[in-house]
Amino acid sequence: MLKQSPQIPSVAGILGPILAKVSVGDQPLLLALAERLGAERYREWAARETDAADKALLLGCADREDEIASRIESLRPEAKAVQRRLLEEHSELVELDRALFAGRPLREQYAIQAKGERLAAATWKAVAGASRHAAVRELFSACARLEEISAGVLETLIGRDRML
């Protein structure tokens, strides 16, 4: 796990105030939007990656982000409509996401994303624990496992000498 660094912003500190403004029932759908933004970021990183193996790892992370979002969205038939409303009400989400990564070295971007993946895993575990339905608990637990895989990928990439 990555250590807290004064240069690495707190994802929870940035996303928390937006989540606090959203109903508890809609929070997973807002987080699914953040997963989609993460998938786009992974694809942007992969597009710039010259090493084929690392490119594949990043694209795998993008696919996991989309899978997590799709799983969460599958819980609500009206998910897309709710997400459109959430984006209208909280348009700052996209700008905050961009600003969080803008102008930072790739190593720091990966570290921010890895911390975000760990936070998301903990969040999905907490949501799973609060659910009364076994199938929903398993869905959120599976999302947590996917987040942890992506965090591990990023932490491995950060640990390589070529990132220094």
C-alpha positions as CSV (number, residue, x, y, z in Angstrom):
1,M,0.0,0.0,0.0
2,L,1.2,3.5,-0.8
3,K,2.2,5.9,2.0
4,Q,0.5,9.2,2.4
5,S,2.5,11.9,0.7
6,P,2.0,15.7,1.1
7,Q,2.1,15.9,-2.7
8,I,-0.6,13.3,-3.2
9,P,-4.1,14.8,-2.6
10,S,-6.7,13.0,-0.7
11,V,-9.3,11.5,-3.1
12,A,-11.7,11.2,-0.2
13,G,-11.3,14.9,0.7
14,I,-12.1,15.9,-2.9
15,L,-15.0,13.4,-3.6
16,G,-16.4,13.5,0.0
17,P,-18.1,16.9,-0.2
18,I,-19.8,16.0,-3.5
19,L,-21.0,12.6,-2.1
20,A,-22.3,14.4,1.0
21,K,-24.7,16.4,-1.2
22,V,-26.1,13.2,-2.8
23,S,-28.8,11.0,-1.3
24,V,-27.4,7.7,0.1
25,G,-29.4,5.8,-2.5
26,D,-27.8,7.7,-5.4
27,Q,-24.2,7.7,-4.0
28,P,-23.3,4.4,-5.7
29,L,-24.4,5.8,-9.1
30,L,-22.3,8.9,-8.6
31,L,-19.4,6.6,-7.7
32,A,-20.1,4.6,-10.9
33,L,-19.7,7.9,-12.8
34,A,-16.3,8.3,-11.1
35,E,-15.4,4.7,-12.2
36,R,-16.2,5.7,-15.8
37,L,-13.9,8.7,-15.5
38,G,-11.2,6.4,-14.2
39,A,-11.7,4.1,-17.2
40,E,-11.1,7.1,-19.5
41,R,-8.0,8.0,-17.6
42,Y,-6.6,4.5,-17.8
43,R,-7.2,4.5,-21.6
44,E,-5.4,7.8,-21.9
45,W,-2.4,6.4,-20.0
46,A,-2.5,3.3,-22.1
47,A,-2.5,5.3,-25.3
48,R,0.7,7.0,-24.3
49,E,2.4,3.8,-23.0
50,T,5.1,2.4,-25.3
51,D,5.6,-0.9,-23.5
52,A,3.0,-3.4,-24.8
53,A,2.7,-5.3,-21.5
54,D,2.2,-2.2,-19.4
55,K,-0.3,-0.9,-22.0
56,A,-2.3,-4.2,-21.6
57,L,-2.2,-3.8,-17.8
58,L,-3.6,-0.3,-18.0
59,L,-6.3,-1.4,-20.5
60,G,-7.2,-4.2,-18.1
61,C,-7.7,-1.6,-15.3
62,A,-9.9,0.4,-17.7
63,D,-12.0,-2.6,-18.3
64,R,-12.3,-3.3,-14.6
65,E,-13.5,0.3,-14.0
66,D,-16.2,-0.1,-16.7
67,E,-17.2,-3.5,-15.3
68,I,-17.5,-2.0,-11.8
69,A,-19.7,0.9,-13.1
70,S,-21.8,-1.5,-15.1
71,R,-22.4,-3.8,-12.1
72,I,-23.4,-0.8,-10.0
73,E,-25.6,0.6,-12.7
74,S,-27.3,-2.8,-13.1
75,L,-28.9,-2.4,-9.6
76,R,-31.1,0.5,-10.8
77,P,-33.2,0.3,-13.9
78,E,-33.2,4.1,-14.1
79,A,-29.4,4.4,-13.5
80,K,-28.6,6.3,-16.7
81,A,-31.3,8.9,-16.0
82,V,-30.2,9.3,-12.4
83,Q,-26.6,9.7,-13.5
84,R,-27.5,12.4,-16.1
85,R,-29.3,14.3,-13.3
86,L,-26.3,13.8,-10.9
87,L,-23.9,15.2,-13.5
88,E,-26.2,18.2,-14.1
89,E,-26.4,18.8,-10.3
90,H,-22.7,18.1,-9.7
91,S,-21.0,19.2,-12.9
92,E,-17.9,20.0,-10.8
93,L,-17.2,16.3,-10.6
94,V,-15.6,16.1,-14.1
95,E,-13.6,19.3,-13.5
96,L,-12.4,18.2,-10.1
97,D,-11.4,14.8,-11.5
98,R,-9.4,16.5,-14.3
99,A,-7.8,19.0,-11.9
100,L,-6.8,16.2,-9.5
101,F,-4.4,14.8,-12.1
102,A,-3.5,17.8,-14.3
103,G,0.1,18.8,-14.5
104,R,1.4,16.0,-12.3
105,P,4.1,13.6,-13.2
106,L,2.8,10.1,-14.3
107,R,4.1,8.5,-11.1
108,E,2.0,10.9,-9.0
109,Q,-1.0,10.3,-11.2
110,Y,-0.7,6.6,-10.7
111,A,-0.3,7.1,-7.0
112,I,-3.5,9.2,-6.8
113,Q,-5.4,6.6,-8.8
114,A,-4.1,3.8,-6.7
115,K,-5.2,5.5,-3.5
116,G,-8.6,6.1,-5.2
117,E,-8.8,2.4,-6.0
118,R,-8.1,1.4,-2.4
119,L,-10.6,3.9,-1.1
120,A,-13.2,2.6,-3.6
121,A,-12.5,-1.0,-2.5
122,A,-13.1,0.0,1.1
123,T,-16.3,1.9,0.1
124,W,-17.7,-1.1,-1.8
125,K,-16.9,-3.4,1.1
126,A,-18.7,-1.0,3.5
127,V,-21.7,-0.9,1.2
128,A,-21.7,-4.7,0.9
129,G,-21.7,-5.0,4.6
130,A,-24.7,-2.8,4.9
131,S,-26.8,-4.7,2.4
132,R,-29.5,-7.1,3.5
133,H,-29.5,-9.0,0.2
134,A,-26.8,-11.7,-0.5
135,A,-26.7,-11.1,-4.2
136,V,-26.2,-7.3,-3.7
137,R,-23.5,-8.0,-1.0
138,E,-21.7,-10.2,-3.5
139,L,-21.9,-7.7,-6.3
140,F,-20.4,-4.9,-4.1
141,S,-17.8,-7.4,-2.8
142,A,-16.8,-8.3,-6.3
143,C,-16.4,-4.6,-7.1
144,A,-14.1,-4.2,-4.2
145,R,-11.9,-7.1,-5.4
146,L,-11.7,-5.5,-8.9
147,E,-10.6,-2.2,-7.3
148,E,-7.9,-4.0,-5.4
149,I,-6.6,-5.7,-8.5
150,S,-6.2,-2.3,-10.2
151,A,-4.6,-0.7,-7.2
152,G,-2.1,-3.5,-7.2
153,V,-1.3,-3.0,-10.9
154,L,-0.7,0.7,-10.3
155,E,1.5,0.1,-7.2
156,T,3.5,-2.4,-9.3
157,L,4.0,0.1,-12.1
158,I,5.0,2.8,-9.6
159,G,7.5,0.5,-8.0
160,R,9.4,-0.1,-11.3
161,D,12.7,1.7,-11.8
162,R,11.6,3.1,-15.2
163,M,9.0,5.3,-13.4
164,L,11.6,7.1,-11.4
